[in-house]
Amino acid sequence: MGVVTAVQAKKVIKWTLIVSAGFYLLTRPTDAAHTVHGAFNGIINAADSMAQFFATLT
């Protein structure tokens, strides 16, 4: 019974990440906002690059 299964490990990892993100958000909200803003900018830049790539194919 002491063996941790893959499902149990995934649950532990998931909840650890959720709690860590919540702690980070509550203790350093400005840094968390900058992190989210940077992530969204990266996604937008990647989407723009893909759009430019596909536009040049035609």
BAMIPA-736481 format. One record per residue (C-alpha): residue in three letters; chain; x, y, z. Coordinates in Angstrom, 2 decimals. Example, Ala and Ser with C-alpha at 12.3 -4.5 7.8 and 13.67 -1.06 7.14 Angstrom:
<rec><res>ALA</res><chain>A</chain><u>12.30</u><v>-4.50</v><w>7.80</w></rec>
<rec><res>SER</res><chain>A</chain><u>13.67</u><v>-1.06</v><w>7.14</w></rec>
END
This chain:
<rec><res>MET</res><chain>A</chain><u>0.00</u><v>0.00</v><w>0.00</w></rec>
<rec><res>GLY</res><chain>A</chain><u>2.99</u><v>2.34</v><w>0.33</w></rec>
<rec><res>VAL</res><chain>A</chain><u>3.57</u><v>2.44</v><w>-3.42</w></rec>
<rec><res>VAL</res><chain>A</chain><u>2.51</u><v>5.66</v><w>-5.08</w></rec>
<rec><res>THR</res><chain>A</chain><u>0.74</u><v>5.04</v><w>-8.35</w></rec>
<rec><res>ALA</res><chain>A</chain><u>1.02</u><v>7.27</v><w>-11.40</w></rec>
<rec><res>VAL</res><chain>A</chain><u>-2.48</u><v>8.64</v><w>-10.80</w></rec>
<rec><res>GLN</res><chain>A</chain><u>-1.66</u><v>9.57</v><w>-7.22</w></rec>
<rec><res>ALA</res><chain>A</chain><u>1.60</u><v>11.19</v><w>-8.30</w></rec>
<rec><res>LYS</res><chain>A</chain><u>-0.23</u><v>13.27</v><w>-10.93</w></rec>
<rec><res>LYS</res><chain>A</chain><u>-2.71</u><v>14.46</v><w>-8.29</w></rec>
<rec><res>VAL</res><chain>A</chain><u>0.08</u><v>15.43</v><w>-5.91</w></rec>
<rec><res>ILE</res><chain>A</chain><u>1.98</u><v>17.29</v><w>-8.64</w></rec>
<rec><res>LYS</res><chain>A</chain><u>-1.18</u><v>19.04</v><w>-9.86</w></rec>
<rec><res>TRP</res><chain>A</chain><u>-2.16</u><v>20.25</v><w>-6.39</w></rec>
<rec><res>THR</res><chain>A</chain><u>1.41</u><v>21.28</v><w>-5.59</w></rec>
<rec><res>LEU</res><chain>A</chain><u>1.48</u><v>23.45</v><w>-8.72</w></rec>
<rec><res>ILE</res><chain>A</chain><u>-1.93</u><v>24.96</v><w>-7.94</w></rec>
<rec><res>VAL</res><chain>A</chain><u>-0.97</u><v>25.80</v><w>-4.36</w></rec>
<rec><res>SER</res><chain>A</chain><u>2.41</u><v>27.18</v><w>-5.45</w></rec>
<rec><res>ALA</res><chain>A</chain><u>0.78</u><v>29.38</v><w>-8.10</w></rec>
<rec><res>GLY</res><chain>A</chain><u>-1.78</u><v>30.63</v><w>-5.59</w></rec>
<rec><res>PHE</res><chain>A</chain><u>0.93</u><v>31.39</v><w>-3.04</w></rec>
<rec><res>TYR</res><chain>A</chain><u>2.98</u><v>33.24</v><w>-5.67</w></rec>
<rec><res>LEU</res><chain>A</chain><u>-0.09</u><v>35.21</v><w>-6.76</w></rec>
<rec><res>LEU</res><chain>A</chain><u>-0.98</u><v>36.22</v><w>-3.21</w></rec>
<rec><res>THR</res><chain>A</chain><u>2.52</u><v>37.07</v><w>-2.02</w></rec>
<rec><res>ARG</res><chain>A</chain><u>3.88</u><v>38.74</v><w>-5.19</w></rec>
<rec><res>PRO</res><chain>A</chain><u>0.93</u><v>39.99</v><w>-7.25</w></rec>
<rec><res>THR</res><chain>A</chain><u>2.96</u><v>42.47</v><w>-9.31</w></rec>
<rec><res>ASP</res><chain>A</chain><u>5.48</u><v>39.82</v><w>-10.34</w></rec>
<rec><res>ALA</res><chain>A</chain><u>2.66</u><v>37.39</v><w>-11.10</w></rec>
<rec><res>ALA</res><chain>A</chain><u>0.99</u><v>39.99</v><w>-13.33</w></rec>
<rec><res>HIS</res><chain>A</chain><u>4.26</u><v>40.56</v><w>-15.19</w></rec>
<rec><res>THR</res><chain>A</chain><u>4.66</u><v>36.81</v><w>-15.67</w></rec>
<rec><res>VAL</res><chain>A</chain><u>1.16</u><v>36.44</v><w>-17.10</w></rec>
<rec><res>HIS</res><chain>A</chain><u>1.62</u><v>39.49</v><w>-19.31</w></rec>
<rec><res>GLY</res><chain>A</chain><u>4.91</u><v>38.12</v><w>-20.64</w></rec>
<rec><res>ALA</res><chain>A</chain><u>3.33</u><v>34.72</v><w>-21.34</w></rec>
<rec><res>PHE</res><chain>A</chain><u>0.47</u><v>36.30</v><w>-23.28</w></rec>
<rec><res>ASN</res><chain>A</chain><u>2.90</u><v>38.43</v><w>-25.26</w></rec>
<rec><res>GLY</res><chain>A</chain><u>4.85</u><v>35.30</v><w>-26.15</w></rec>
<rec><res>ILE</res><chain>A</chain><u>1.68</u><v>33.54</v><w>-27.33</w></rec>
<rec><res>ILE</res><chain>A</chain><u>0.62</u><v>36.55</v><w>-29.37</w></rec>
<rec><res>ASN</res><chain>A</chain><u>4.07</u><v>36.83</v><w>-30.98</w></rec>
<rec><res>ALA</res><chain>A</chain><u>4.07</u><v>33.12</v><w>-31.83</w></rec>
<rec><res>ALA</res><chain>A</chain><u>0.59</u><v>33.38</v><w>-33.39</w></rec>
<rec><res>ASP</res><chain>A</chain><u>1.66</u><v>36.43</v><w>-35.37</w></rec>
<rec><res>SER</res><chain>A</chain><u>4.74</u><v>34.63</v><w>-36.65</w></rec>
<rec><res>MET</res><chain>A</chain><u>2.66</u><v>31.64</v><w>-37.72</w></rec>
<rec><res>ALA</res><chain>A</chain><u>0.19</u><v>33.93</v><w>-39.48</w></rec>
<rec><res>GLN</res><chain>A</chain><u>3.03</u><v>35.60</v><w>-41.37</w></rec>
<rec><res>PHE</res><chain>A</chain><u>4.45</u><v>32.22</v><w>-42.32</w></rec>
<rec><res>PHE</res><chain>A</chain><u>1.15</u><v>30.95</v><w>-43.71</w></rec>
<rec><res>ALA</res><chain>A</chain><u>0.54</u><v>34.25</v><w>-45.49</w></rec>
<rec><res>THR</res><chain>A</chain><u>3.82</u><v>33.86</v><w>-47.36</w></rec>
<rec><res>LEU</res><chain>A</chain><u>2.86</u><v>30.37</v><w>-48.56</w></rec>
<rec><res>THR</res><chain>A</chain><u>0.13</u><v>31.69</v><w>-50.82</w></rec>
END
